């Protein structure tokens, strides 16, 4: 029972390939760079917001 739970949580190369293929089919090759750019911008803004929040709490 425990060994089944361990194997269900692992992501293998076939699962990654299937996800990539589905994303390509859903969004197309031209839209993916725009999605990744937006994702990168969102991550950068999140890091900046957490950094300013940490700086604000250290000053108190």
Secondary structure in CASP SS format (residue, H / E / C, confidence):
PFRMAT SS
TARGET T0000
AUTHOR 0000-0000-0000
METHOD secondary structure of the structure
MODEL  1
X C 1.00
X H 1.00
X H 1.00
X H 1.00
X H 1.00
X H 1.00
X H 1.00
X H 1.00
X C 1.00
X C 1.00
X C 1.00
X C 1.00
X H 1.00
X H 1.00
X H 1.00
X H 1.00
X H 1.00
X H 1.00
X H 1.00
X H 1.00
X H 1.00
X H 1.00
X H 1.00
X H 1.00
X H 1.00
X H 1.00
X H 1.00
X C 1.00
X H 1.00
X H 1.00
X H 1.00
X H 1.00
X H 1.00
X H 1.00
X H 1.00
X H 1.00
X H 1.00
X H 1.00
X H 1.00
X H 1.00
X H 1.00
X H 1.00
X H 1.00
X H 1.00
X H 1.00
X H 1.00
X H 1.00
X H 1.00
X H 1.00
X H 1.00
X H 1.00
X H 1.00
X H 1.00
X H 1.00
X H 1.00
X H 1.00
X H 1.00
X H 1.00
X H 1.00
X C 1.00
END
